[in-house]
């Protein structure tokens, strides 16, 4: 976003990552009412959030912490993909 300082940008990216992660975890925890399209969109959002975090914050200060979050996000993506595939059988 234009005119966004680095701290604001990082906060926005983290909020997006957190929201996507929370959605996927809610589905994995057995949350009801999710359509397949909802789940696919949530998986896509989390993948994109991981990619953005890796591109912007995968190096430098706090890189180790960021890489841990990304790894956890990608594990959640794989688990959600498996759960979705099972659901669609």
RAJOWO-V394551 format. One record per residue. N is the residue number from 1. PHI is phi in radians with two decimals (999 if undefined). OMEGA is omega in degrees with one decimal (none if undefined). D_FIRST is the distance of its C-alpha to the first C-alpha in Angstrom with 2 decimals. Layout:
n->N phi->PHI omega->OMEGA d_first->D_FIRST
n->N phi->PHI omega->OMEGA d_first->D_FIRST
This chain:
n->1 phi->999 omega->179.9 d_first->0.00
n->2 phi->-1.24 omega->176.0 d_first->3.77
n->3 phi->1.08 omega->-179.6 d_first->6.58
n->4 phi->-1.75 omega->178.3 d_first->5.91
n->5 phi->-1.34 omega->-175.5 d_first->9.26
n->6 phi->-0.99 omega->179.5 d_first->10.44
n->7 phi->-1.17 omega->177.8 d_first->12.28
n->8 phi->-1.13 omega->180.0 d_first->9.70
n->9 phi->-1.10 omega->179.8 d_first->7.64
n->10 phi->-1.08 omega->178.4 d_first->11.19
n->11 phi->-1.08 omega->179.0 d_first->12.17
n->12 phi->-1.11 omega->179.5 d_first->9.66
n->13 phi->-1.09 omega->179.7 d_first->10.79
n->14 phi->-1.16 omega->177.2 d_first->14.29
n->15 phi->-1.09 omega->178.3 d_first->14.37
n->16 phi->-1.12 omega->177.8 d_first->13.58
n->17 phi->-1.08 omega->-179.6 d_first->16.24
n->18 phi->-1.07 omega->-179.3 d_first->18.60
n->19 phi->-1.11 omega->179.9 d_first->18.49
n->20 phi->-1.14 omega->179.0 d_first->19.20
n->21 phi->-1.11 omega->180.0 d_first->21.86
n->22 phi->-1.06 omega->178.8 d_first->23.46
n->23 phi->-1.09 omega->-178.5 d_first->23.79
n->24 phi->-1.11 omega->179.0 d_first->25.44
n->25 phi->-1.12 omega->177.6 d_first->27.64
n->26 phi->-1.10 omega->176.2 d_first->28.75
n->27 phi->-1.08 omega->-178.4 d_first->29.88
n->28 phi->-1.13 omega->-179.8 d_first->31.62
n->29 phi->-1.40 omega->176.7 d_first->33.34
n->30 phi->1.67 omega->177.7 d_first->35.03
n->31 phi->-0.99 omega->-177.9 d_first->32.91
n->32 phi->-1.79 omega->174.8 d_first->34.29
n->33 phi->1.63 omega->179.6 d_first->32.94
n->34 phi->-1.56 omega->173.2 d_first->30.47
n->35 phi->-1.46 omega->176.4 d_first->30.96
n->36 phi->-1.04 omega->178.4 d_first->30.71
n->37 phi->-1.12 omega->176.4 d_first->27.74
n->38 phi->-1.03 omega->-176.9 d_first->26.01
n->39 phi->-1.15 omega->177.8 d_first->26.82
n->40 phi->-1.04 omega->178.3 d_first->25.75
n->41 phi->-1.14 omega->178.6 d_first->22.31
n->42 phi->-1.12 omega->177.4 d_first->22.10
n->43 phi->-1.10 omega->179.2 d_first->23.24
n->44 phi->-1.06 omega->179.0 d_first->20.72
n->45 phi->-1.07 omega->-179.0 d_first->17.82
n->46 phi->-1.21 omega->176.2 d_first->19.34
n->47 phi->-1.04 omega->180.0 d_first->19.92
n->48 phi->-1.11 omega->179.3 d_first->16.33
n->49 phi->-1.11 omega->176.9 d_first->15.24
n->50 phi->-1.09 omega->179.9 d_first->17.98
n->51 phi->-1.09 omega->179.4 d_first->16.97
n->52 phi->-1.10 omega->179.4 d_first->13.38
n->53 phi->-1.07 omega->179.8 d_first->15.05
n->54 phi->-1.13 omega->-179.3 d_first->17.70
n->55 phi->-1.13 omega->-173.4 d_first->15.65
n->56 phi->-1.54 omega->-169.7 d_first->13.52
n->57 phi->-2.29 omega->-178.5 d_first->16.23
n->58 phi->-1.32 omega->178.7 d_first->19.47
n->59 phi->-2.24 omega->174.5 d_first->20.82
n->60 phi->1.51 omega->-176.4 d_first->21.47
n->61 phi->-1.03 omega->179.0 d_first->21.57
n->62 phi->1.16 omega->-177.8 d_first->21.95
n->63 phi->-1.08 omega->-178.4 d_first->22.06
n->64 phi->-1.10 omega->177.7 d_first->25.22
n->65 phi->-1.09 omega->179.6 d_first->23.85
n->66 phi->-1.07 omega->180.0 d_first->20.77
n->67 phi->-1.12 omega->176.4 d_first->23.21
n->68 phi->-1.13 omega->177.8 d_first->25.37
n->69 phi->-1.06 omega->180.0 d_first->22.69
n->70 phi->-1.06 omega->179.1 d_first->21.84
n->71 phi->-1.05 omega->177.8 d_first->25.57
n->72 phi->-1.11 omega->177.5 d_first->26.12
n->73 phi->-1.10 omega->-179.1 d_first->23.41
n->74 phi->-1.23 omega->174.2 d_first->25.05
n->75 phi->-1.12 omega->178.6 d_first->28.43
n->76 phi->-1.08 omega->177.2 d_first->27.34
n->77 phi->-1.06 omega->-180.0 d_first->26.15
n->78 phi->-1.07 omega->-180.0 d_first->29.58
n->79 phi->-1.09 omega->180.0 d_first->31.43
n->80 phi->-1.19 omega->177.6 d_first->29.69
n->81 phi->-1.10 omega->178.4 d_first->30.46
n->82 phi->-1.14 omega->-179.8 d_first->34.05
n->83 phi->-1.09 omega->178.2 d_first->34.35
n->84 phi->-1.12 omega->179.2 d_first->33.00
n->85 phi->-1.08 omega->177.8 d_first->35.48
n->86 phi->-1.11 omega->-179.5 d_first->38.27
n->87 phi->-1.12 omega->-175.9 d_first->37.44
n->88 phi->-1.47 omega->178.6 d_first->37.58
n->89 phi->-1.24 omega->none d_first->41.05
